[in-house]
């Protein structure tokens, strides 16, 4: 990463010096002799050194009952004008610095997010390995979260590169047309049993008073407008730095009792056994054709890292709704998890072709048969809480002669004021109110947090391919197996004998010869079923193992220590299928190393 220049250099001194030099040039032209010239230069120099950084304007008082000199008036107006112009230039300089810095940080944020996605993929590989008991087994897993995962040097002539949707973590046919339908949409309604935002979430900060003494106090997270996260419109802005949160929060009973049970009408939800539900209806600007929906959640720090998508349904008129995959069944009831609950291969690659399922990238991606819609309704659930620091505003009062405070209910005239002490008159007596925030770190919170909802219309090419990067190992490859999570549209399955052909997989050990391989979850649908296992350069004594089901022996000229895979995606021909695509979510190669023989 290039070193960023975050030093803001002020131009005030330079601009002041330029003004003084220009003014000096004019005055020097009127100097009479050498002595006048010397005195004038000395005057300007001393004035610049003495007042450097101060305004050019100098107050000149007029003698009482006298008319001001016109020269003083002109100089006063000139210096005021110069000061204003200098400050405008400084403002422009500062604005440009802030803009450049923001753009740089946004660029770095995107780069880091891309790096993090790559690291997440590597972590998935490592977790697969850690769950493998046989030390000769290695896994290479591709989750399509990095645009650089495809090796473009091996692209087939006349075949487009498959679409790596790195933000969603899926591979699809190349797109021939892309239209963001949610771009001009609006949030038509938002209903639920919680509240929007981050209210009552507290954080402790350290402050220093005017005497230099340090102390700590609580503030509410939503006191900063940038993290209030209570505006639902950000769900449709397609920006990764804006978030909408919907919550219910609560605190232990002893905390409530300690604070006299005053003003706790906001508490809601038991720590366990409570369901937070949010219904969001998105209204498109007109009836549009849609075939793709992406829900991108946000997972707050220390939260459960999951949210449930209970249902999604669409409507033309806002009255009659239908499900994405079955007209009368709109319930999806799928958890979006930032990380899977297990890294066992049989759980990660579960042979599910249910289009409603969401992969373990923390996002929900649903491709479905194109239909016309004006309204899209989402229902989200959260049944798990997490521990959070929750705060409450408390109010106290005392007379000016008292040393102790008495806690009282909320003072309406102070509810919008910052924390602190306020002198007021109460029943003719001078009193002091104190407003402060108290908090407990044993509170709990149910939250549904979302970054974006994207409603799209895609058209896809008939065929596309993807070639992975080369995977190399230290040693010799003995066996190769392939696992995959794929979603094949139901309308593709009319001809059973073709059901395994919409996504084809091949492996190569020399970048020249390619061998078709079947994922471990597939079963034969005809007599041309490719092998599930390739065994390389097996000894004659191992020939008996070749009778294992769906296994093939393969001879290579060199000892194989590298492998890459190729994926070929296709769809049926015809205009009715232009808006459909098979979806590949994950691929993993299982490599069995040849054990050393003494």
Secondary structure, DSSP 8 states (H G I E B T S, - for coil): -----------HHHHHHHHHHHHHHHHHTT--SHHHHHHHHHHHHHHHHHHTTS-S-------TT----HHHHHHHHHHHHHHHHHHHHHHHHHHHHHHHHHHHHHHHHHHHHHHHHHHHHHHHHHHHHHT---TTEEEEEE-S--GGGB-GGG--TT-EE-EEETTTTEEE--EEEEEEGGGG-EEEEEEESSEES-TTBEEEEEEE-TTS-EEEEEEEGGGSGGG----GGGGGS--TT--EEEEEEE--HHHHHHTTTTT-TT----SSS--EEEEEEEEEEEEEEEEEEEEEE---TTS-SEEEEEEEEEESSSSSEEESSBTTB-EEEEEEESS-S---HHHHS-----TT---TTSEEEEEEEEEEEEEEEEEEEE---EEEEEEEEEEEEEETT-SS-EEES--GGGTTS-SEEEEEEETTEEEEEEEEEEEEEEEEEEEEEEEEEEEEEEEE-SEEEEEB--EE-SS-EEEEEEEEEEE--GGGGGSGGGTTSSEEEEEESSSS--EEE--TT---SSTT---SEEEES--GGGGGGGGSTTEEEE--SS---EEEEEEEEE--SSGGGTT---EEEEEEEEEEE-----
